[in-house]
């Protein structure tokens, strides 16, 4: 069952959300592929991820009620994936979960056999994208770059490495090619 779980992670600015959205629009409508909706303690942005938005107190209440199959804290925000979001795995469908590098070891223990899609970009590209967002001071951007450069994947996990340094279409084509090599991936 977990062989069809694809845990997506990478540094801020790598283009994870953009690539997942690109993929979503290019899959056949009947493809057995789903994307887990996350619960996050931040408001939804019109052009951003359409997650379930809750405040921190509500998130803590959900956590106490065991509402999440997985949860983590990253960059000062609370993230969770509700148990019901994993239902596609029980129906033998593929499921993408937009996760966190910091939560990877726990996810690998919990979901043995899952694939890891590690999306990254060069330090210069990450820096340019993060500075263009104007969400953080340059010192915080540099701290994110250092974490991205120093990150080392867990040994022994089934991994797709994707470098998103050029156009979204080029990275998307690389992603489609890598996914097609997974045993059982639906033909497009």
C-alpha positions in Angstrom: 0.0 0.0 0.0 2.7 2.5 1.0 4.6 1.9 -2.3 2.1 4.3 -3.9 2.8 7.1 -1.4 5.1 9.8 -2.8 6.4 12.1 -0.1 7.3 15.4 -1.6 9.9 17.6 0.1 12.5 20.2 -0.6 13.6 23.7 0.4 11.4 26.8 0.1 11.8 28.3 -3.3 12.5 24.9 -5.0 9.0 25.0 -6.7 7.3 22.1 -5.0 3.8 23.6 -5.1 4.3 24.8 -8.7 5.5 21.4 -9.9 2.7 19.5 -8.1 0.2 21.9 -9.7 1.9 21.4 -13.1 1.6 17.6 -12.7 -2.1 17.8 -11.6 -3.0 19.6 -14.8 -1.2 17.1 -17.0 -2.4 13.8 -15.6 -5.3 12.1 -17.4 -8.6 12.9 -15.7 -9.1 9.2 -14.8 -5.5 8.6 -13.6 -5.5 7.0 -10.2 -3.4 9.8 -8.7 -4.5 12.0 -5.7 -2.9 14.9 -3.8 -3.3 15.1 -0.1 -4.8 18.3 1.3 -2.8 19.7 4.2 -4.0 21.5 7.3 -1.9 24.5 8.1 -2.1 27.2 10.7 -2.0 30.0 8.1 -4.5 31.7 5.9 -5.0 30.5 2.3 -3.5 32.8 -0.3 -5.5 33.2 -3.6 -2.7 31.9 -5.8 -1.1 29.5 -3.2 -1.8 26.0 -2.0 -5.5 25.5 -1.2 -5.0 23.9 2.2 -7.3 23.7 5.1 -6.6 26.8 7.1 -6.9 26.7 10.9 -5.5 28.8 13.7 -2.9 27.4 16.0 -5.3 26.7 18.8 -7.6 24.7 16.5 -4.6 22.8 15.1 -3.6 21.9 18.6 -7.1 20.7 19.3 -7.0 18.5 16.2 -3.7 17.2 17.3 -5.1 16.2 20.7 -8.0 14.5 19.0 -5.6 12.4 16.9 -6.9 13.9 13.7 -3.6 13.7 11.8 -1.9 10.7 10.2 1.3 12.9 10.1 2.1 16.4 11.4 5.2 18.6 11.8 6.4 22.1 12.6 8.4 23.8 9.9 9.5 27.4 9.6 7.2 28.4 12.5 4.1 26.9 11.0 2.1 23.8 12.0 1.3 21.3 9.2 -0.8 18.2 9.3 -2.3 15.6 7.0 -5.6 14.2 8.2 -6.1 10.4 8.3 -8.8 10.6 5.7 -6.4 12.1 3.2 -4.6 8.7 3.0 -7.8 7.0 1.9 -6.6 6.8 -1.8 -3.8 4.4 -0.7 -6.5 2.0 0.5 -8.1 2.2 -3.0 -4.7 1.3 -4.6 -4.3 4.9 -5.9 -1.2 7.0 -6.0 -1.0 9.7 -3.4 1.3 12.8 -3.2 1.9 14.3 0.2 3.7 17.6 0.4 5.8 16.9 3.4 8.9 18.3 5.2 12.5 17.4 5.2 12.5 17.6 9.0 9.7 15.0 9.2 11.3 12.6 6.7 12.8 10.1 9.1 9.5 9.7 11.0 7.5 9.4 7.7 9.9 6.7 6.5 9.3 4.7 9.7 5.6 5.2 9.5 5.2 4.5 5.8 7.7 1.8 4.9 8.1 1.5 1.1 7.1 5.0 0.2 8.9 7.0 -2.4 10.6 10.4 -1.7 10.4 13.1 -4.3 13.1 15.6 -3.3 12.7 18.8 -5.3 15.6 21.3 -5.0 17.4 24.0 -7.0 20.8 25.6 -6.9 21.6 28.0 -4.1 21.6 31.0 -6.4 18.1 30.1 -7.8 16.7 29.4 -4.4 18.1 32.8 -3.1 16.6 34.7 -6.1 13.2 33.1 -5.7 13.0 33.6 -2.0 14.2 37.3 -2.2 11.6 37.9 -5.0 8.8 36.7 -2.6 9.8 39.5 -0.2 8.4 37.5 2.8 11.6 37.3 4.8 14.7 39.5 5.6 17.8 38.6 3.6 19.4 37.0 6.7 16.5 34.6 7.1 16.8 33.8 3.4 20.5 33.0 3.8 19.7 30.7 6.8 17.2 28.8 4.5 19.9 28.5 1.8 22.4 27.1 4.3 19.8 24.5 5.5 19.1 23.5 1.9 22.7 23.1 0.9 23.6 21.1 4.0 20.6 18.7 3.8 21.4 15.0 3.4 18.8 12.5 2.4 18.1 9.5 4.6 20.1 6.5 3.4 18.2 3.6 1.8 15.0 5.3 0.8 13.5 5.1 -2.7 14.2 8.6 -4.0 13.5 10.7 -7.0 15.9 13.7 -7.1 14.6 16.6 -9.1 16.5 19.8 -9.7 14.2 22.7 -10.7 16.7 25.3 -12.0 15.2 26.1 -15.3 11.6 26.4 -16.6 8.6 24.8 -15.0 7.9 22.8 -18.1 11.4 21.4 -18.2 11.2 20.3 -14.5 7.8 18.9 -15.1 9.0 16.8 -18.1 11.8 15.5 -15.8 9.3 14.7 -13.1 7.0 12.8 -15.6 9.9 10.8 -16.8 11.0 9.9 -13.3 7.5 9.0 -12.2 7.1 6.7 -15.2 10.0 4.6 -14.0 8.1 3.8 -10.7 6.6 0.2 -10.8 2.9 0.5 -11.5 2.8 4.2 -12.3 -0.2 4.8 -14.6 0.7 5.5 -18.3 -0.3 8.9 -19.5 
